[in-house]
Amino acid sequence: MTVSDGKPRVDDETTTSSTLSLDDGDIHVCEDGPSDAPALLLIHGSASSVRSWDPLVPLLTGAHRVIRIDLLGHGLSGKPAGPSYAVPDQARRAGAALDLLGVEHAIVAGHSSGGAVATALAEQRPGLVTALALVNTGPGMHAFIPSESAGIAASQWPPTDEQLRRFAATAVSRPGYRIPQELLGEVRMMTHHTLAATMQGILDYLEQRALPDRLAVLAKPLLVIFGADDRRWRSSSAADYRVVPGAEVELLPGLGHSPILEDPERTARSLLAFTALHATRAD
């Protein structure tokens, strides 16, 4: 495994971007904030990328070394046809990325299915993950809200603008909010194989065992943030996480599946109040 030299992203001079070469694919990483601050890893959801966290990152860098990764198959990371896109494999790669960056302890936050990857990482590397924050992560498939716009067939690939809009229609609920066009473009950057394999991987992981049951065994500090008007996962299912000892569950009225986009300030307040209690500073 190797790491390339980091360089600033063209759209943000404060962000360092690098590519980590793992055994089964290249992983794109972005870093912001002081290198000696407590590490906070942000994991995006399916058909998304590091850019989904862009509005939130400036609100977090005063307290954290903020690390974002594009999961394999997403964003600027590799999109090979061979490797597994199962949740445990994505989690293993996230842990390998932190190892290459010299991170020994991190709070891990995941949005949507990124919360499942965060959970799997904590299962694999309990010494690495000090606490978990899940944002609109469905606890199990029983909480999923079916949608006619949920998928794009291989025969329709690459998707048109109209197909992308339908695909993303349930991603937000705040009146008047429109998902930035560049985020919709992230779906086009995927191959149909990586999109379908990622979705299947999430389904398999949640069907094997619900996230609250997995997290209860881990006994890690847990924050669950849920937009109360989520149209992909029933927000009432956030209560399922209360089986985890000490779990904090917060519903955000007026927001949908993507509080990190719809109201980053409110999301950051909740996240920072939690991380202040559980952060571990770098040596």
C-alpha positions as CSV (number, residue, x, y, z in Angstrom):
1,M,0.0,0.0,0.0
2,T,1.3,3.4,-0.9
3,V,0.3,7.1,-0.7
4,S,0.8,9.8,-3.2
5,D,1.9,13.3,-2.3
6,G,-1.0,15.4,-1.2
7,K,-2.0,18.6,-3.0
8,P,-4.6,21.2,-2.4
9,R,-7.9,20.8,-4.2
10,V,-8.6,23.4,-6.8
11,D,-11.9,24.4,-5.2
12,D,-10.5,24.7,-1.6
13,E,-7.0,25.8,-0.9
14,T,-7.3,24.6,2.7
15,T,-8.1,21.0,1.7
16,T,-5.3,18.5,1.1
17,S,-6.2,15.8,-1.4
18,S,-4.3,12.6,-1.9
19,T,-4.6,9.2,-3.3
20,L,-3.9,6.1,-1.3
21,S,-3.0,2.9,-3.3
22,L,-4.5,-0.1,-1.5
23,D,-4.1,-3.7,-2.6
24,D,-7.5,-3.7,-4.3
25,G,-7.9,-0.1,-5.5
26,D,-7.0,3.5,-5.1
27,I,-8.8,5.5,-2.4
28,H,-9.2,9.3,-2.7
29,V,-8.8,11.2,0.6
30,C,-9.4,14.8,1.7
31,E,-8.0,16.3,4.9
32,D,-8.8,19.6,6.6
33,G,-7.9,21.1,10.0
34,P,-4.9,20.9,12.2
35,S,-2.9,17.6,11.8
36,D,-2.5,17.3,15.6
37,A,-6.2,17.8,16.4
38,P,-8.5,14.8,17.3
39,A,-9.3,12.8,14.1
40,L,-12.8,12.8,12.8
41,L,-13.5,10.4,9.8
42,L,-16.5,11.2,7.6
43,I,-17.9,8.5,5.5
44,H,-20.4,9.3,2.7
45,G,-23.4,7.3,1.6
46,S,-24.1,5.3,-1.5
47,A,-23.9,7.1,-4.8
48,S,-22.2,10.0,-3.1
49,S,-18.7,11.2,-2.4
50,V,-16.5,13.4,-0.1
51,R,-18.3,16.4,-1.6
52,S,-21.5,15.6,0.3
53,W,-19.7,16.8,3.4
54,D,-18.4,20.1,1.9
55,P,-20.9,22.4,3.7
56,L,-20.2,20.7,7.1
57,V,-16.4,20.6,7.0
58,P,-15.6,24.3,7.7
59,L,-17.7,24.0,10.8
60,L,-15.7,21.1,12.2
61,T,-12.1,22.1,11.5
62,G,-11.8,24.3,14.6
63,A,-11.9,21.2,16.7
64,H,-10.8,18.3,14.5
65,R,-8.5,16.9,11.9
66,V,-11.3,16.1,9.5
67,I,-10.6,13.2,7.1
68,R,-13.0,12.3,4.3
69,I,-12.6,9.3,2.0
70,D,-14.3,8.4,-1.3
71,L,-15.3,4.8,-0.8
72,L,-14.1,2.5,-3.6
73,G,-16.4,2.8,-6.6
74,H,-17.3,6.4,-5.7
75,G,-16.0,9.9,-6.4
76,L,-12.3,10.1,-7.3
77,S,-11.5,6.6,-5.9
78,G,-10.9,3.7,-8.2
79,K,-13.8,1.8,-9.8
80,P,-12.5,-1.6,-10.5
81,A,-14.8,-4.4,-11.6
82,G,-13.2,-7.2,-9.6
83,P,-13.0,-6.2,-5.9
84,S,-15.9,-6.7,-3.4
85,Y,-18.1,-3.8,-2.6
86,A,-19.5,-5.4,0.5
87,V,-19.7,-3.3,3.6
88,P,-17.0,-5.1,5.5
89,D,-14.6,-4.7,2.6
90,Q,-15.3,-1.0,2.4
91,A,-14.8,-0.7,6.1
92,R,-11.5,-2.6,5.9
93,R,-10.3,-0.1,3.2
94,A,-11.3,2.9,5.5
95,G,-9.2,1.4,8.3
96,A,-6.3,0.9,5.9
97,A,-6.6,4.5,4.8
98,L,-6.4,5.7,8.4
99,D,-3.4,3.5,9.0
100,L,-1.6,5.1,6.1
101,L,-2.4,8.5,7.4
102,G,-0.9,7.7,10.8
103,V,-4.3,7.9,12.6
104,E,-4.4,5.7,15.7
105,H,-7.8,6.8,17.1
106,A,-10.8,8.4,15.4
107,I,-14.4,9.3,15.9
108,V,-16.2,8.0,12.8
109,A,-19.3,9.6,11.4
110,G,-21.3,8.1,8.6
111,H,-24.2,9.5,6.5
112,S,-26.9,7.1,5.3
113,S,-25.2,3.8,4.3
114,G,-21.9,5.3,5.3
115,G,-23.1,4.7,8.9
116,A,-23.2,1.0,8.1
117,V,-19.6,1.2,6.9
118,A,-18.7,3.1,10.1
119,T,-20.3,0.3,12.1
120,A,-18.4,-2.4,10.3
121,L,-15.2,-0.5,10.8
122,A,-15.8,-0.4,14.6
123,E,-16.5,-4.1,14.5
124,Q,-13.2,-4.8,12.8
125,R,-11.1,-2.2,14.5
126,P,-12.5,-1.4,18.0
127,G,-9.2,0.0,19.1
128,L,-9.2,2.5,16.3
129,V,-12.8,3.8,16.6
130,T,-13.4,5.7,19.8
131,A,-17.0,6.7,19.1
132,L,-19.6,6.6,16.3
133,A,-22.1,9.2,14.9
134,L,-24.7,8.0,12.4
135,V,-26.7,10.5,10.3
136,N,-29.9,9.2,8.8
137,T,-28.6,5.7,8.8
138,G,-31.5,3.2,8.7
139,P,-31.2,0.6,11.4
140,G,-32.4,-2.3,9.2
141,M,-34.4,-3.0,6.1
142,H,-37.7,-2.9,7.9
143,A,-37.2,0.9,8.1
144,F,-36.7,1.4,4.4
145,I,-39.2,3.4,2.5
146,P,-39.6,2.0,-1.1
147,S,-39.4,4.4,-3.9
148,E,-40.1,4.1,-7.7
149,S,-37.1,6.3,-8.3
150,A,-34.7,4.2,-6.2
151,G,-32.7,2.6,-9.1
152,I,-31.3,3.1,-12.5
153,A,-31.1,0.2,-14.9
154,A,-27.9,-0.8,-16.6
155,S,-29.6,-0.2,-19.9
156,Q,-30.1,3.4,-18.9
157,W,-26.5,4.0,-18.1
158,P,-25.1,6.7,-18.0
159,P,-28.2,8.4,-16.5
160,T,-29.8,11.5,-18.0
161,D,-30.3,14.7,-15.9
162,E,-34.0,13.7,-15.5
163,Q,-33.1,10.2,-14.3
164,L,-30.6,11.7,-11.8
165,R,-33.2,14.1,-10.5
166,R,-35.7,11.3,-9.9
167,F,-33.0,9.2,-8.3
168,A,-32.1,12.0,-5.9
169,A,-35.7,13.1,-5.3
170,T,-35.9,11.5,-1.8
171,A,-32.5,12.7,-0.7
172,V,-33.8,16.0,0.8
173,S,-37.0,17.3,2.3
174,R,-36.4,20.9,3.2
175,P,-38.7,23.1,1.2
176,G,-36.9,24.9,-1.6
177,Y,-33.6,23.1,-1.2
178,R,-32.0,21.7,-4.4
179,I,-29.1,19.2,-4.4
180,P,-26.1,20.8,-6.0
181,Q,-25.5,19.7,-9.6
182,E,-22.0,18.6,-8.8
183,L,-23.3,16.1,-6.3
184,L,-25.7,14.6,-8.9
185,G,-22.7,14.4,-11.2
186,E,-21.0,12.1,-8.7
187,V,-23.5,9.4,-9.6
188,R,-22.5,9.6,-13.3
189,M,-18.9,9.1,-12.3
190,M,-19.7,5.7,-11.0
191,T,-20.1,2.6,-13.2
192,H,-23.4,0.8,-13.1
193,H,-21.5,-2.2,-11.6
194,T,-20.1,-0.2,-8.7
195,L,-23.5,1.4,-8.0
196,A,-25.4,-1.9,-8.1
197,A,-22.7,-3.8,-6.1
198,T,-22.7,-1.1,-3.5
199,M,-26.4,-1.2,-3.0
200,Q,-26.4,-4.9,-2.8
201,G,-23.7,-4.8,-0.3
202,I,-25.7,-2.5,2.0
203,L,-28.8,-4.7,1.6
204,D,-26.8,-7.9,2.6
205,Y,-25.2,-6.2,5.6
206,L,-28.4,-4.9,7.0
207,E,-30.3,-8.2,6.4
208,Q,-27.6,-10.2,8.2
209,R,-28.0,-8.2,11.4
210,A,-29.6,-4.9,12.3
211,L,-27.2,-2.1,13.1
212,P,-28.5,-1.5,16.7
213,D,-27.8,-5.1,17.6
214,R,-24.3,-4.8,16.2
215,L,-23.7,-1.5,18.0
216,A,-25.1,-2.8,21.3
217,V,-22.3,-5.4,21.4
218,L,-19.6,-2.9,20.6
219,A,-20.6,-0.6,23.5
220,K,-19.1,2.4,21.8
221,P,-20.4,6.0,22.5
222,L,-23.1,6.5,19.9
223,L,-24.8,9.6,18.5
224,V,-27.8,9.1,16.1
225,I,-29.0,12.2,14.1
226,F,-32.1,11.8,12.0
227,G,-33.9,14.3,9.8
228,A,-37.5,13.9,11.0
229,D,-38.9,14.2,7.5
230,D,-36.6,11.5,5.9
231,R,-38.2,10.0,2.8
232,R,-35.8,7.1,2.5
233,W,-35.8,5.7,6.1
234,R,-38.6,6.0,8.6
235,S,-37.4,8.5,11.1
236,S,-39.3,6.7,13.8
237,S,-36.8,3.9,13.4
238,A,-34.2,6.1,15.0
239,A,-35.7,4.9,18.3
240,D,-34.4,1.4,17.5
241,Y,-30.9,2.6,18.4
242,R,-31.9,3.2,22.0
243,V,-31.1,-0.4,22.7
244,V,-27.4,0.7,22.6
245,P,-26.4,1.6,26.1
246,G,-26.0,5.4,26.5
247,A,-27.0,6.1,22.8
248,E,-28.0,9.7,22.1
249,V,-30.8,10.0,19.5
250,E,-31.7,13.4,18.1
251,L,-34.5,14.1,15.6
252,L,-34.1,17.3,13.5
253,P,-37.6,18.7,12.6
254,G,-38.0,20.1,9.1
255,L,-35.1,18.2,7.6
256,G,-35.0,15.1,5.5
257,H,-32.5,12.4,4.6
258,S,-29.5,14.8,4.2
259,P,-29.2,17.1,7.2
260,I,-25.5,17.5,6.3
261,L,-26.6,19.4,3.2
262,E,-30.0,20.8,4.3
263,D,-28.8,22.4,7.5
264,P,-25.1,21.9,8.1
265,E,-25.0,24.4,11.0
266,R,-27.6,22.5,13.0
267,T,-26.0,19.2,12.2
268,A,-22.6,20.5,13.2
269,R,-23.8,21.7,16.6
270,S,-25.1,18.3,17.5
271,L,-22.0,16.5,16.2
272,L,-19.5,18.8,17.9
273,A,-21.3,18.6,21.3
274,F,-20.9,14.8,21.0
275,T,-17.3,14.8,19.7
276,A,-16.2,17.2,22.5
277,L,-16.9,14.4,25.0
278,H,-15.2,11.6,23.1
279,A,-12.4,13.0,21.0
280,T,-8.8,11.6,21.4
281,R,-6.0,14.0,20.5
282,A,-3.1,12.8,18.4
283,D,0.1,12.1,20.2
